[in-house]
Amino acid sequence: MPRGRYSLHDPHDHTPLAEEHFQCAPGPSGWRYVSQLTAPDGAHRGSVDLALDDLGRPIRLELHAGGWQVRGAALDGVTWVRTDPAGLEATEGNVPAHAFTGTSPAFLVATARLLRLTPSSSATRVRLVALTDPVLAPRTVDQSWALIAREAHATDSGPLLVDEYQVTALDTGERHAVHIAGDVVLSAPGIELEDLQTPPSTFL
């Protein structure tokens, strides 16, 4: 069961945003990721609980940030309920999308699991619902994912396969690289892996 710590920062000016302490593991029904986030001053900032089925679809998502809460799942596209900090109002949403995304590295691994690309695959378009901090406001985004390289790196426990994805935002054309080893994000814009206590689990 990989566990460790990511540091999250603004991808443009590198302002520190949070640390995300996580653990994740494959299971009989798919894959699960849980984490707690702390702000640079040490205050609790939120949490992530994401479970996928064996096809990579989100069967349960629970996010907390700034007092806001979102619960969602893949149902007639993706469906979610967003609750305000006071707990007085709950807003339901549904769009014909494939999955969710957000600032947590969990969502990058989840999208990779969903698409199951190979180096010979063509770029694949995917529609996601982005839940962005600090209020988890939902926004539908279209991306293109391509697996452009898969390299084996020697480790004490054997070869580690690292996948390099090229992710393109289709509304702006902006491209960036994402490096994933098994179910751990090694690097991506705004994300740095600071500590990993056990090797990544593989799933492809």
C-alpha positions in Angstrom: 0.0 0.0 0.0 1.9 3.1 -1.2 1.8 6.0 1.2 3.6 9.3 1.2 3.4 13.0 0.8 2.9 15.4 -2.1 3.6 19.1 -2.0 1.1 21.2 -4.0 2.0 24.6 -5.3 0.7 27.2 -7.8 2.0 26.0 -11.2 2.6 29.6 -12.3 4.4 31.3 -9.5 5.2 28.2 -7.3 3.4 29.6 -4.2 3.0 26.7 -1.7 -0.6 25.7 -1.4 -0.7 22.6 0.7 0.8 19.2 1.6 -1.2 16.1 0.8 -0.6 13.0 3.0 -1.9 10.0 1.1 -2.3 6.3 0.9 -3.6 4.3 -2.0 -4.0 0.6 -3.0 -5.5 -1.7 -5.6 -8.3 -3.9 -4.3 -10.8 -6.5 -5.4 -13.1 -3.9 -6.9 -10.6 -1.5 -8.3 -8.5 1.2 -6.6 -8.9 3.5 -3.6 -7.0 6.7 -2.6 -7.5 8.6 0.6 -5.6 11.7 1.8 -5.6 14.6 4.2 -4.4 18.1 3.2 -2.7 20.7 5.4 -2.0 24.3 4.6 1.5 25.8 4.8 0.7 27.0 8.3 -0.3 23.5 9.4 -4.0 24.0 9.4 -6.3 21.3 8.1 -7.3 22.2 4.6 -9.4 19.3 3.3 -9.5 15.6 2.4 -9.9 13.3 -0.6 -11.6 9.9 -0.7 -11.8 8.4 -4.2 -12.7 4.8 -5.1 -12.6 3.4 -8.6 -14.0 0.2 -10.1 -11.9 -2.2 -12.1 -12.6 -0.2 -15.3 -11.3 3.1 -13.7 -14.8 4.6 -13.2 -15.4 6.6 -10.0 -17.8 4.6 -7.9 -17.4 6.9 -4.9 -15.9 10.4 -4.4 -15.9 12.5 -1.3 -14.0 15.8 -1.2 -13.8 18.4 1.6 -12.2 21.8 1.1 -12.9 25.1 2.9 -15.9 23.8 4.6 -17.4 22.7 1.3 -18.2 19.1 0.5 -18.8 17.2 -2.7 -20.0 13.6 -3.0 -20.1 12.0 -6.4 -20.0 8.9 -8.6 -20.3 7.7 -12.2 -24.0 7.6 -12.7 -25.6 8.6 -16.1 -22.3 10.3 -16.8 -21.1 11.7 -13.5 -23.4 12.9 -10.8 -22.6 14.9 -7.6 -24.0 16.7 -4.7 -22.2 19.9 -3.4 -23.0 21.1 0.1 -22.1 24.6 1.5 -20.1 25.1 4.7 -23.2 25.8 6.7 -24.7 22.5 5.6 -28.0 24.3 4.8 -28.1 23.9 1.0 -27.1 21.0 -1.3 -26.9 21.4 -5.0 -27.1 18.4 -7.3 -25.3 18.2 -10.7 -25.1 15.8 -13.6 -23.2 16.0 -16.9 -22.3 13.5 -19.6 -18.7 13.2 -18.6 -16.3 10.3 -18.0 -14.9 11.2 -14.5 -13.9 13.9 -12.1 -10.7 15.9 -11.8 -9.2 18.4 -9.4 -6.0 19.5 -7.7 -5.3 16.2 -6.0 -2.8 13.9 -7.7 -5.4 11.2 -7.2 -7.3 12.5 -10.2 -4.3 12.1 -12.6 -3.9 8.5 -11.6 -7.6 8.0 -11.9 -7.7 9.3 -15.5 -4.7 7.2 -16.4 -6.5 4.1 -15.0 -9.7 5.0 -16.9 -8.0 5.5 -20.3 -5.5 2.6 -20.1 -3.3 4.0 -22.8 -0.3 2.3 -24.4 2.6 3.9 -26.1 1.1 2.9 -29.5 -2.3 4.4 -28.6 -3.4 7.6 -30.3 -4.3 10.7 -28.3 -7.6 10.2 -26.5 -10.2 12.8 -25.7 -11.8 12.7 -22.3 -14.5 15.0 -20.7 -14.1 15.6 -16.9 -15.8 17.6 -14.2 -13.2 19.7 -12.5 -13.8 20.4 -8.8 -11.5 23.3 -8.0 -10.3 24.7 -4.7 -11.2 26.5 -2.5 -15.0 26.0 -2.9 -15.1 22.8 -5.1 -17.0 24.6 -7.8 -17.8 22.2 -10.7 -16.6 23.0 -14.2 -16.7 20.7 -17.3 -13.4 20.4 -19.1 -12.2 18.6 -22.2 -8.7 17.2 -22.3 -6.6 15.1 -24.7 -4.3 12.5 -23.2 -1.4 10.7 -25.0 1.1 8.2 -23.5 4.3 9.4 -25.3 6.9 7.3 -23.4 7.2 4.3 -21.1 10.6 3.8 -19.5 11.9 1.2 -17.0 14.1 2.5 -14.1 16.1 0.2 -12.0 15.3 0.1 -8.3 16.2 -2.1 -5.3 12.9 -3.9 -5.7 13.2 -4.4 -9.5 12.3 -2.3 -12.6 9.9 0.6 -12.1 7.9 1.6 -15.2 7.4 5.3 -15.5 4.8 6.6 -18.0 5.1 10.1 -19.5 1.7 11.5 -20.6 1.1 14.6 -22.6 -2.1 16.3 -21.4 -3.7 19.0 -23.5 -6.5 21.3 -22.4 -8.7 21.4 -25.5 -10.2 24.8 -24.7 -6.8 26.6 -24.6 -4.4 24.3 -26.3 -2.1 24.4 -23.3 0.0 21.2 -22.9 1.9 19.8 -20.0 3.7 16.6 -19.0 2.6 14.2 -16.3 4.9 11.4 -15.1 3.2 8.4 -13.3 4.7 5.2 -11.9 2.0 2.7 -11.1 -0.4 4.6 -8.9 1.9 7.4 -7.8 2.4 10.7 -9.6 6.1 11.5 -9.8 5.7 15.0 -11.3 3.1 17.2 -12.8 2.4 20.9 -12.9 1.8 22.1 -9.3 2.7 18.7 -7.8 5.9 17.3 -6.4 6.3 13.9 -4.7 8.2 14.7 -1.4 8.1 11.3 0.3 7.1 7.8 -0.6 7.3 5.1 2.1 6.5 2.0 -0.1 6.9 1.3 -3.8 4.1 2.2 -6.2 1.5 -0.4 -7.0 1.1 -1.3 -10.7 -2.2 -1.7 -12.2 -1.9 -2.1 -16.0 
